[in-house]
Amino acid sequence: MPRPRHDRYATAAAFRVALRRFLARTEQVTRAHGLTTERYELLLLIKVAREEEATVGRLAARLHIGQSAATQLARRVENAGLIERTVSTRDARVHPLRLTVDGERRLAAAVAELAGEREALVRALDGL
């Protein structure tokens, strides 16, 4: 099997460094807003989901975690007062999630504070 050229290693290393920098800063900012990175990701996905599509099953798939892990995460975030369960207007057995006022506030603050970090990551990726 042929070995990758040195520049491919350099590109792979630069990618990992940029990603680690982004993730570390994300953890720092989300913590400052009383969130974990997992809660932040969940809130983001709920915020951008189409109406009534923020179900635990769909969120689990988007987060690449199991249904039970997503259920536990949603329960912890709900207990923290950041989301609430609703009842679908199409199927009463379905309980989509939505952000509470506090969830909206914390998410908006973290997203705004991380704008520069997202831009820096995009620039780093463009440079690869």
C-alpha positions in Angstrom: 0.0 0.0 0.0 1.5 3.4 -1.0 2.1 5.9 1.8 0.5 9.3 1.6 2.6 12.2 0.5 4.0 14.4 3.2 1.6 17.3 2.2 -1.3 15.1 3.0 0.0 14.5 6.5 0.5 18.2 6.9 -3.1 18.9 5.7 -4.5 16.2 8.0 -2.5 17.7 10.9 -3.6 21.3 10.1 -7.2 20.1 9.9 -7.1 18.4 13.3 -5.4 21.4 15.0 -8.0 23.8 13.6 -10.8 21.5 14.7 -9.4 21.1 18.2 -9.0 24.8 18.6 -12.6 25.3 17.5 -13.9 22.6 19.9 -11.9 23.9 22.8 -13.2 27.4 22.4 -16.7 26.1 21.9 -16.4 24.2 25.2 -15.1 27.4 27.0 -17.9 29.6 25.6 -20.7 27.2 26.2 -19.6 26.6 29.8 -19.6 30.4 30.3 -23.3 30.3 29.3 -24.2 27.4 31.6 -24.2 24.8 28.9 -22.2 21.7 28.0 -21.2 21.2 24.4 -23.8 18.4 24.2 -26.6 20.6 25.4 -25.4 23.4 23.0 -25.6 21.0 20.1 -29.0 19.8 21.1 -30.3 23.3 21.4 -28.9 24.2 18.0 -30.6 21.2 16.4 -33.9 22.0 18.0 -33.7 25.6 17.0 -33.1 24.8 13.3 -35.6 21.9 13.1 -38.7 22.4 11.1 -41.9 22.7 13.1 -42.7 19.5 15.0 -39.6 17.7 13.7 -37.4 18.1 16.8 -38.3 14.7 18.1 -35.8 12.7 20.2 -35.5 10.1 17.5 -34.6 12.6 14.8 -32.3 14.4 17.1 -30.5 11.2 18.1 -29.8 10.5 14.4 -28.5 14.0 13.8 -26.3 13.8 16.9 -25.1 10.3 16.0 -26.1 8.9 19.4 -28.4 6.2 20.4 -32.1 6.8 21.2 -31.6 6.1 24.9 -28.7 8.6 25.1 -30.7 11.2 23.3 -33.7 10.6 25.7 -31.4 11.1 28.7 -29.8 14.2 27.2 -33.2 15.7 26.4 -34.4 14.9 29.9 -31.4 16.6 31.5 -31.9 19.7 29.3 -35.6 19.8 30.1 -34.9 19.5 33.8 -32.5 22.4 33.4 -35.4 24.5 32.0 -33.9 24.9 28.6 -36.4 22.9 26.5 -40.0 21.7 26.8 -41.9 18.9 25.3 -44.9 19.8 23.2 -47.7 17.6 21.6 -47.8 17.3 17.9 -50.9 18.7 16.2 -50.7 15.8 13.7 -50.1 12.9 16.1 -50.7 13.1 19.9 -48.2 10.3 20.5 -45.4 12.5 19.2 -43.8 15.0 21.5 -41.5 17.5 19.7 -39.1 19.6 21.7 -38.8 23.3 21.7 -36.6 25.9 23.4 -37.8 27.7 26.4 -37.1 31.5 26.8 -34.0 30.7 28.9 -32.9 28.1 26.3 -33.3 30.6 23.5 -31.4 33.3 25.5 -28.4 31.0 26.3 -28.2 29.6 22.8 -28.3 33.0 21.2 -25.6 34.3 23.5 -23.3 31.3 22.8 -23.9 31.4 19.0 -23.1 35.1 18.9 -20.0 34.7 21.0 -18.7 31.9 18.8 -19.2 33.7 15.5 -15.5 34.6 15.2 -14.5 31.0 16.0 -16.8 29.6 13.2 -15.3 32.2 10.8 -11.8 31.2 11.8 -12.6 27.5 11.3 -14.0 28.2 7.8 -10.8 30.2 6.9 -8.6 27.4 8.2 -10.6 24.8 6.2 -10.5 27.0 3.1 -6.7 27.2 3.5 -6.4 23.4 3.3 
